[in-house]
Amino acid sequence: MVKRSYKPFFRKLSYLFPAILFIVLLLNIVLPDRSFSEKENRVLASRPALSVDQILSGQAETKYETYVNDQFVLRDLWVTLKADFDILLGKTESNGVYLGKSGYLLESFTPPADKRLTATLDAITSFAQSHTGIHQYMLLAPNAVNILKSHLPFSAPQVNQDQYIDRVKDTVSSAGVTFIDVRDTLRNHMDEQLYYKTDHHWTTQAAYYAYLAASDPLELNTAQVSYEKLPASVSFQGTLSAKSGFRSSAKDELDVFLPKSDVAPEFVVNYVEERKKVGSYYAADRLKTRDKYAMFFDGNHAQIKITTPSAEGGNLLILKDSYANCLIPFLAPHYRNIVMIDPRYYYGNLEDLIAAEDIREILYIYNANTFFADTSLELTLVPQ
């Protein structure tokens, strides 16, 4: 019997492994940094400028680690391979995203810091009390981890988002802000797809149900316009898939609700800072990109104004995040003017805007996760 020697194999392997490391290191040095990740739909960290103070405080190390992680060669491939390997090992969580039942990816809920939440609520209540002549409303959309908690894997921690939403409800209501609670409405339709399976947003169907729930407190005649549901894309892959690496080949359907032709109202959408006016709520070009949800109002902008010939309502100011983008087309036919402000990008004076636009109603539309982590709304309502 001939004895087989594996020494040549291991000797070659000992040369190959350092060679691979050297090639990866060289590529990381030679290849230019990327400013944006299409797959993750976010801005990537750039090389940090070092200073003595940052080095002594340890901030330089943290920033450089973030930079290296974001710019690592073939990052998207490694994230996907890691997620696939984690699934083989039975892991159901990656980067705060859970691999749930029925193919859902669910973003975890992190309880808000009490100081941060208190500051935001104080700003809202103070603003409401100083503008008692303006009717004010809040719609705080629950996230999938709340409505679809039964879809979470067994090992996922159960953090009750409702108790924090209830705190917001009680606080703003005591200041005269009408809280539009859509939780029961959404739970009554849990057999339908209310959230994308690969993205953190709610679907247009969920937004439509929220619109119906808001119609009574806002005094809207929902029979005024009837809609037809149509698919805008069947290849939408959202941020949760990119963030976690899970379900890297899965796709979602992205729908729009279009008014039936015999009742379609006319309107103009004015992107104020961009000085652009269009006659549609939808940017079809965005369907050619990874961030297909940005089809609604071309993504997030500091200020957008919608003008309609409606005689039903007056002038509405909406302070919002991206959850509002697929809901606002339902609201638009009921108001003569809607001014949309995203506090994350808006640096104007809100008081001047309210006076100039003769605002009679204000509506906050946020999803809970974004609202609880928000640092911009306070500065917009109570500028320093």
C-alpha positions as CSV (number, residue, x, y, z in Angstrom):
1,M,0.0,0.0,0.0
2,V,1.4,3.4,-1.1
3,K,1.4,6.0,1.6
4,R,0.0,9.3,0.4
5,S,1.7,12.5,1.5
6,Y,-0.3,15.7,2.0
7,K,2.7,17.8,2.6
8,P,2.8,19.3,-0.9
9,F,-0.8,20.3,-0.6
10,F,-0.4,22.0,2.7
11,R,2.8,23.7,1.5
12,K,0.9,25.1,-1.5
13,L,-1.9,26.2,0.9
14,S,0.6,28.0,3.1
15,Y,1.7,30.0,0.1
16,L,-1.8,30.6,-1.3
17,F,-3.4,32.0,1.9
18,P,-0.8,34.8,2.4
19,A,-1.1,35.5,-1.3
20,I,-4.9,36.0,-1.1
21,L,-4.5,38.3,1.9
22,F,-1.9,40.3,0.0
23,I,-4.2,40.6,-3.0
24,V,-7.1,41.7,-0.9
25,L,-4.9,44.2,0.9
26,L,-3.6,45.6,-2.4
27,L,-7.1,45.9,-3.8
28,N,-8.3,47.8,-0.7
29,I,-5.4,50.2,-1.3
30,V,-5.7,50.6,-5.0
31,L,-9.4,50.6,-5.6
32,P,-11.2,54.0,-5.1
33,D,-13.5,54.4,-2.2
34,R,-17.3,54.1,-2.9
35,S,-19.4,57.0,-1.7
36,F,-22.7,55.1,-1.9
37,S,-23.9,51.5,-1.7
38,E,-26.7,50.8,-4.1
39,K,-27.3,47.4,-2.4
40,E,-27.6,48.9,1.1
41,N,-29.1,52.2,-0.1
42,R,-26.9,54.3,2.2
43,V,-23.9,56.6,2.2
44,L,-20.7,54.8,3.0
45,A,-18.1,56.1,5.4
46,S,-15.2,58.1,3.9
47,R,-11.6,58.1,5.1
48,P,-11.6,60.0,8.4
49,A,-9.4,63.0,9.0
50,L,-7.2,62.2,12.0
51,S,-6.4,64.6,14.8
52,V,-4.6,64.3,18.1
53,D,-7.8,64.8,20.1
54,Q,-9.6,62.1,18.2
55,I,-6.6,59.7,18.6
56,L,-6.5,60.4,22.4
57,S,-10.2,60.0,22.8
58,G,-10.5,56.8,20.9
59,Q,-12.8,58.3,18.3
60,A,-10.3,57.9,15.5
61,E,-10.1,54.2,16.0
62,T,-13.9,53.8,15.9
63,K,-14.2,56.0,12.8
64,Y,-11.4,54.2,11.0
65,E,-12.9,50.8,11.8
66,T,-16.3,52.0,10.3
67,Y,-14.4,53.3,7.2
68,V,-12.6,50.0,6.7
69,N,-15.8,48.0,7.1
70,D,-17.7,50.1,4.6
71,Q,-14.9,50.2,2.0
72,F,-13.7,46.6,2.2
73,V,-13.3,45.1,-1.2
74,L,-16.3,43.0,-2.4
75,R,-18.2,44.0,0.7
76,D,-21.6,43.2,-0.7
77,L,-20.4,39.7,-1.6
78,W,-19.0,39.0,1.9
79,V,-22.2,40.2,3.6
80,T,-24.3,37.9,1.5
81,L,-22.0,34.9,2.0
82,K,-21.9,35.5,5.8
83,A,-25.7,35.6,5.9
84,D,-26.0,32.4,3.9
85,F,-23.5,30.7,6.3
86,D,-25.4,32.0,9.3
87,I,-28.6,30.5,8.0
88,L,-26.9,27.1,7.6
89,L,-25.9,27.4,11.3
90,G,-29.5,28.2,12.3
91,K,-28.9,31.9,13.0
92,T,-31.9,34.1,12.5
93,E,-30.6,37.6,13.2
94,S,-28.1,39.8,11.4
95,N,-27.4,43.5,12.0
96,G,-30.6,44.0,13.9
97,V,-32.7,42.2,11.2
98,Y,-34.6,39.0,12.0
99,L,-35.3,36.2,9.5
100,G,-39.0,35.7,10.2
101,K,-41.8,33.4,9.2
102,S,-43.4,33.5,5.7
103,G,-40.3,35.1,4.3
104,Y,-40.5,38.3,6.2
105,L,-37.4,40.2,7.3
106,L,-38.3,42.2,10.5
107,E,-36.2,45.1,11.8
108,S,-35.7,44.9,15.6
109,F,-37.1,47.6,17.8
110,T,-34.7,49.4,20.1
111,P,-36.4,51.2,23.0
112,P,-35.8,55.0,22.8
113,A,-33.5,56.8,25.2
114,D,-35.8,58.5,27.6
115,K,-34.0,61.9,27.4
116,R,-34.2,61.9,23.6
117,L,-37.9,61.0,23.5
118,T,-38.8,63.5,26.2
119,A,-37.0,66.3,24.2
120,T,-39.0,65.4,21.1
121,L,-42.3,65.2,22.9
122,D,-41.6,68.5,24.8
123,A,-41.0,70.2,21.5
124,I,-44.3,68.9,20.0
125,T,-46.4,69.8,23.1
126,S,-44.8,73.2,23.3
127,F,-45.4,73.9,19.7
128,A,-49.1,72.7,20.0
129,Q,-49.7,74.9,23.0
130,S,-48.3,78.0,21.2
131,H,-50.4,77.3,18.0
132,T,-53.8,76.6,19.4
133,G,-55.5,78.1,16.4
134,I,-54.1,75.3,14.2
135,H,-55.7,71.9,14.2
136,Q,-52.9,69.4,14.8
137,Y,-52.8,65.6,14.3
138,M,-50.3,62.8,14.6
139,L,-50.2,59.4,12.9
140,L,-47.4,57.2,14.3
141,A,-47.2,54.1,12.2
142,P,-46.3,50.9,14.0
143,N,-43.5,48.8,12.4
144,A,-43.7,45.3,11.2
145,V,-42.0,44.0,14.4
146,N,-45.1,45.3,16.2
147,I,-48.0,44.2,13.9
148,L,-46.3,41.0,12.7
149,K,-44.7,40.0,16.0
150,S,-46.1,36.5,15.5
151,H,-43.7,36.2,12.5
152,L,-40.6,36.7,14.6
153,P,-38.4,33.7,15.2
154,F,-38.7,32.0,18.6
155,S,-35.3,33.3,19.8
156,A,-36.1,37.0,19.1
157,P,-36.5,39.2,22.2
158,Q,-40.0,40.5,22.6
159,V,-39.8,44.3,23.1
160,N,-43.2,45.9,23.4
161,Q,-43.3,48.9,21.0
162,D,-46.9,49.6,22.0
163,Q,-46.0,51.0,25.4
164,Y,-43.8,53.7,23.8
165,I,-46.5,54.5,21.2
166,D,-49.0,54.8,24.0
167,R,-46.7,57.2,25.8
168,V,-46.6,59.4,22.7
169,K,-50.3,59.1,22.3
170,D,-51.0,60.2,25.9
171,T,-48.5,63.0,25.9
172,V,-49.5,64.7,22.6
173,S,-53.2,64.2,23.3
174,S,-52.9,66.1,26.5
175,A,-51.5,69.0,24.5
176,G,-54.4,69.1,22.2
177,V,-52.9,67.0,19.3
178,T,-55.3,64.5,17.9
179,F,-53.6,61.1,17.8
180,I,-54.6,58.9,14.9
181,D,-54.1,55.3,16.1
182,V,-53.9,52.9,13.1
183,R,-52.7,49.8,15.1
184,D,-56.1,48.1,15.3
185,T,-56.9,48.9,11.7
186,L,-53.7,47.2,10.6
187,R,-54.1,44.2,12.9
188,N,-57.6,43.7,11.3
189,H,-55.9,43.2,8.0
190,M,-52.9,41.0,9.0
191,D,-53.9,38.4,6.4
192,E,-52.8,40.9,3.7
193,Q,-49.3,42.1,3.0
194,L,-49.0,45.3,5.1
195,Y,-45.1,45.4,5.0
196,Y,-42.6,44.5,2.4
197,K,-40.8,41.3,3.1
198,T,-37.4,42.7,2.2
199,D,-37.8,46.4,3.3
200,H,-38.6,48.4,6.4
201,H,-41.5,50.4,4.9
202,W,-45.2,49.6,5.0
203,T,-46.9,48.8,1.7
204,T,-49.2,51.1,-0.2
205,Q,-52.0,48.8,0.8
206,A,-51.2,49.5,4.5
207,A,-51.0,53.2,3.8
208,Y,-54.4,53.1,2.2
209,Y,-55.9,51.5,5.3
210,A,-54.2,54.1,7.4
211,Y,-55.8,56.8,5.2
212,L,-59.2,55.3,5.8
213,A,-58.6,55.2,9.5
214,A,-57.5,58.9,9.4
215,S,-60.5,60.0,7.4
216,D,-62.8,60.5,10.4
217,P,-60.6,62.6,12.6
218,L,-59.4,64.6,9.5
219,E,-63.1,64.8,8.3
220,L,-62.3,63.5,4.8
221,N,-64.9,62.2,2.4
222,T,-63.2,59.0,1.2
223,A,-66.0,58.4,-1.3
224,Q,-64.8,61.4,-3.3
225,V,-62.1,59.4,-5.1
226,S,-62.0,55.6,-5.9
227,Y,-58.7,53.8,-6.7
228,E,-57.4,51.0,-8.7
229,K,-54.4,49.0,-7.4
230,L,-51.7,48.4,-9.9
231,P,-48.1,46.9,-9.7
232,A,-45.4,49.4,-10.5
233,S,-42.6,46.8,-10.0
234,V,-42.3,43.2,-9.1
235,S,-38.5,43.3,-8.5
236,F,-38.3,45.6,-5.5
237,Q,-35.6,44.5,-3.0
238,G,-35.4,46.6,0.1
239,T,-33.0,47.8,2.7
240,L,-33.5,45.0,5.2
241,S,-32.3,42.4,2.7
242,A,-29.2,44.6,2.0
243,K,-28.6,45.3,5.6
244,S,-28.8,41.7,6.8
245,G,-27.7,39.7,3.7
246,F,-30.8,37.5,4.2
247,R,-33.0,36.7,1.2
248,S,-30.6,38.2,-1.2
249,S,-32.5,36.9,-4.2
250,A,-36.1,37.7,-2.9
251,K,-38.2,40.4,-4.6
252,D,-41.2,42.3,-3.5
253,E,-44.1,43.8,-5.5
254,L,-44.4,47.6,-5.3
255,D,-47.9,48.9,-5.9
256,V,-49.5,52.2,-6.7
257,F,-53.2,53.1,-6.2
258,L,-54.3,55.2,-9.2
259,P,-57.5,57.2,-9.2
260,K,-60.0,55.9,-11.8
261,S,-59.9,58.0,-14.9
262,D,-63.3,59.5,-14.6
263,V,-62.5,61.1,-11.2
264,A,-58.8,61.8,-11.5
265,P,-58.1,65.2,-10.0
266,E,-55.5,67.6,-11.4
267,F,-52.6,68.7,-9.3
268,V,-49.1,70.1,-9.4
269,V,-46.1,68.8,-7.3
270,N,-43.5,71.5,-6.7
271,Y,-40.1,70.4,-5.5
272,V,-39.4,73.8,-3.8
273,E,-35.6,73.7,-3.3
274,E,-35.0,72.0,-6.7
275,R,-37.3,74.5,-8.4
276,K,-39.0,71.7,-10.3
277,K,-42.7,71.2,-11.0
278,V,-44.3,68.0,-12.2
279,G,-47.8,66.6,-12.6
280,S,-47.2,63.2,-10.8
281,Y,-46.6,61.9,-7.4
282,Y,-44.3,59.2,-8.9
283,A,-40.8,59.3,-10.3
284,A,-40.8,56.4,-12.7
285,D,-37.1,56.6,-13.3
286,R,-36.5,55.4,-9.7
287,L,-37.9,52.0,-10.7
288,K,-34.7,51.5,-12.7
289,T,-32.6,51.8,-9.5
290,R,-32.3,49.6,-6.5
291,D,-34.1,52.2,-4.3
292,K,-37.5,51.6,-6.0
293,Y,-39.5,52.9,-3.0
294,A,-38.1,56.4,-3.9
295,M,-40.6,56.2,-6.8
296,F,-42.9,58.0,-4.3
297,F,-42.1,61.7,-4.6
298,D,-38.6,60.9,-5.9
299,G,-37.5,60.0,-2.4
300,N,-37.0,62.4,0.5
301,H,-36.8,66.2,-0.1
302,A,-36.7,69.1,2.3
303,Q,-39.9,70.7,1.0
304,I,-42.5,69.7,-1.5
305,K,-45.7,71.5,-2.1
306,I,-48.8,69.9,-3.7
307,T,-51.4,72.2,-5.2
308,T,-54.9,71.0,-6.3
309,P,-58.1,72.6,-7.4
310,S,-59.9,71.1,-4.4
311,A,-62.5,73.2,-2.7
312,E,-63.0,70.7,0.1
313,G,-60.0,71.5,2.3
314,G,-57.6,74.2,3.1
315,N,-53.9,74.3,3.6
316,L,-52.2,71.3,5.4
317,L,-48.6,71.1,6.6
318,I,-47.2,67.6,7.0
319,L,-44.0,66.9,9.0
320,K,-42.9,63.5,8.0
321,D,-40.5,60.7,7.3
322,S,-40.5,58.3,4.3
323,Y,-43.5,56.3,5.5
324,A,-45.6,59.3,4.6
325,N,-44.6,59.2,0.9
326,C,-47.0,56.5,-0.2
327,L,-49.8,57.8,2.1
328,I,-49.8,61.5,0.9
329,P,-51.2,60.8,-2.6
330,F,-54.4,59.6,-0.8
331,L,-54.6,62.8,1.2
332,A,-53.8,65.3,-1.6
333,P,-57.3,65.4,-3.3
334,H,-58.8,66.6,-0.1
335,Y,-56.7,69.8,0.3
336,R,-56.1,72.9,-1.8
337,N,-52.5,72.9,-0.7
338,I,-50.3,70.4,1.1
339,V,-46.8,71.4,2.2
340,M,-44.5,68.4,3.0
341,I,-41.5,69.1,5.2
342,D,-38.9,66.4,6.1
343,P,-37.1,67.9,9.2
344,R,-34.0,65.8,8.4
345,Y,-33.3,68.0,5.4
346,Y,-35.2,71.2,6.1
347,Y,-33.4,74.3,7.5
348,G,-35.9,77.0,6.9
349,N,-38.0,78.9,9.5
350,L,-41.2,76.9,10.2
351,E,-43.0,80.0,11.6
352,D,-42.4,82.0,8.5
353,L,-43.6,79.0,6.3
354,I,-46.8,78.7,8.4
355,A,-47.6,82.3,7.9
356,A,-46.7,82.5,4.2
357,E,-48.8,79.4,3.4
358,D,-51.7,80.2,5.7
359,I,-51.5,76.8,7.3
360,R,-54.7,75.7,9.1
361,E,-53.9,72.1,9.9
362,I,-50.7,70.2,10.8
363,L,-50.2,66.5,10.5
364,Y,-47.2,64.5,11.8
365,I,-46.7,61.2,9.9
366,Y,-43.8,59.0,11.1
367,N,-43.0,55.4,11.6
368,A,-42.3,54.5,15.2
369,N,-38.7,53.4,14.7
370,T,-37.7,56.6,13.0
371,F,-39.7,58.8,15.4
372,F,-38.1,57.3,18.5
373,A,-34.6,57.8,17.1
374,D,-35.3,61.3,15.7
375,T,-33.1,64.3,16.5
376,S,-34.4,66.7,13.7
377,L,-38.0,67.3,14.5
378,E,-37.2,69.1,17.8
379,L,-34.9,71.5,16.0
380,T,-37.5,72.3,13.4
381,L,-40.3,73.0,15.9
382,V,-38.1,74.8,18.4
383,P,-35.1,76.2,16.6
384,Q,-32.1,76.9,18.8
